[in-house]
Amino acid sequence: MAMPAPLPVDLSGIRLDPAQGLARQLYQALRERILDGRLAGGARLPASRDLAGLLAISRNTVNRAFDQLYAEGYVEGRVGAGTYVVELSSVVRPPAQVAAGPAPSVALQRLQQHHLAAPLEGAPRAFRVGVPAFDLFPFETWARLSARFWRKPSPARLGYGDPAGDRQLRELIAAYLRNSRGLHCDPAQIVVTCGAQQAISLCAQLLVQPGDRVAVENPGYRAAGHAFAVAGAELQGIAVDGEGLDTAELERVGGCRLAYVTPSHQYPTGVTLSLARRLELLDWAECHDGWIVEDDYDGEYRYSGTPLAPLAALDRQGRVLYVGTFCKIAFPALRLGYLVLPPQLAQAFARRRALDMRHSEIGTQAVMAEFIAAGHFQRHIRRMRGAARSRRDALLAGWPSEIAGCAPLPAVEAGLHLCVRVASLARERELIAAASRVGVELNALSDYWLSDSSTAPDQRAGLVLGFAAVPEAAIGEALRALRGAWGVRD
Ligand SMILES: Cc1ncc(COP(=O)(O)O)c(C=O)c1O
């Protein structure tokens, strides 16, 4: 058999996998060499017969790869004279230089410092934080409503909709807030979002100027702090005591333009903001021309007494932006939440949403509207509250009474998690590491503090436990495993 003629350019290193499309692989290999300069402009590609012989593939395959390169402008044919790489030299760079890229923008640099930890994946385990009892969600009902909507959607709802969100859903949210939370608002004040996190992030984008001071609870919900910091805010941590955010400290530090708070159930300590502090906070906003972002992420979960009215219900000056979410009643991946805005801000927020993403996807909004209108939502809230309460009871009843260096569990009247203090950071790490070895998730309270906190390190130590994520039996098993891991008896 005749040996193939030597090639005019170096094509060594091309390896084709016979199990994959050969023409595509050859096209990609040649394109890569053209783009990184190994095949220079003006170089003549081998004749298809020679290349086919060298790579032991059919000539047809080579021709298909050449045709693709030709169609995309990487090579040109000169009649009767072969195939040549086009002149791209001014934009072709060796790969290392391409990868370096331009200097990162301020926004990119801020994101490098302030970003969320990777989410915990997989089915929830005891004692994952932030996750409701979504094993109880009525998926069949949801599927039926969803099928009904998509079987014959109204054409009026399939174009570009209102950036503030589906009108019917906003009306139902307003009615729900009025009846269940004592918050009276007009649907025109509501903007539907992709969960509470996006609502907080919108507040950061629209209310914060680079360099503004923003007060956040310390310890607090770090993802909210990150959203404000990425918008250019200078975070000012404010202490939390038995009555919630320390409003005297907020006054003392001065200069804040916005305060982010979780009044119903402080995240992560679990304290409820007292009425006196609520009134002081509203007064602060009025006197300092400030804004309050009220994150009511788990306000539906209250186990005794009537819930205190949201701050937004007490606000007479249009200073409070109320954040609500369906993700703690349904499930986090639903990504559906809302903002209730002071009337003067509603239009600006809707405009911003229009620029970001036009509006939230219609299917989820429409199905949630039906879910609420047909009474499923209220029923589900009751079911979820009951489940969270009995899961809380399982944790409180089964928790070991004496754990060295760990305070007793507090009374838990609200929310989906609890927080318990530990004597030192070293002990906190030890307890968490031992739990993790037996497959139990515990969060470190020390992770919820701002990094420049003045609080002594050992006073930041504690454990944060979500109690709603798994049923009572799994909670019991986790507690047994913890006893073994920690060497405690009862
Ligand atoms: C305090 C707090 N706010 C907001 C959120 C985010 O809620 P969503 O899933 O609706 O974005 C969480 C989630 O855990 C939270 O803990």
Ligand as a Chemical Component Dictionary entry (heavy atoms), coordinates in Angstrom:
data_LIG
# 
_chem_comp.id                   LIG 
_chem_comp.type                 NON-POLYMER 
_chem_comp.pdbx_formal_charge   0 
_chem_comp.three_letter_code    LIG 
# 
loop_
_chem_comp_atom.comp_id 
_chem_comp_atom.atom_id 
_chem_comp_atom.alt_atom_id 
_chem_comp_atom.type_symbol 
_chem_comp_atom.charge 
_chem_comp_atom.model_Cartn_x 
_chem_comp_atom.model_Cartn_y 
_chem_comp_atom.model_Cartn_z 
_chem_comp_atom.pdbx_ordinal 
LIG C1 C1 C 0 -33.462 34.958 56.603 1  
LIG C2 C2 C 0 -33.708 34.440 55.229 2  
LIG N1 N1 N 0 -34.145 35.292 54.298 3  
LIG C3 C3 C 0 -34.345 34.891 53.036 4  
LIG C4 C4 C 0 -34.099 33.591 52.645 5  
LIG C5 C5 C 0 -34.241 33.206 51.201 6  
LIG O1 O1 O 0 -35.495 32.778 50.900 7  
LIG P1 P1 P 0 -35.886 32.418 49.394 8  
LIG O2 O2 O 0 -35.639 30.959 49.230 9  
LIG O3 O3 O 0 -37.303 32.807 49.283 10 
LIG O4 O4 O 0 -35.018 33.243 48.495 11 
LIG C6 C6 C 0 -33.653 32.666 53.586 12 
LIG C7 C7 C 0 -33.369 31.271 53.182 13 
LIG O5 O5 O 0 -32.949 30.446 53.935 14 
LIG C8 C8 C 0 -33.463 33.105 54.907 15 
LIG O6 O6 O 0 -33.009 32.257 55.841 16 
# 
loop_
_chem_comp_bond.comp_id 
_chem_comp_bond.atom_id_1 
_chem_comp_bond.atom_id_2 
_chem_comp_bond.value_order 
_chem_comp_bond.pdbx_ordinal 
LIG C1 C2 SING 1  
LIG C2 N1 SING 2  
LIG C2 C8 DOUB 3  
LIG N1 C3 DOUB 4  
LIG C3 C4 SING 5  
LIG C4 C5 SING 6  
LIG C4 C6 DOUB 7  
LIG C5 O1 SING 8  
LIG O1 P1 SING 9  
LIG P1 O2 DOUB 10 
LIG P1 O3 SING 11 
LIG P1 O4 SING 12 
LIG C6 C7 SING 13 
LIG C6 C8 SING 14 
LIG C7 O5 DOUB 15 
LIG C8 O6 SING 16 
# 
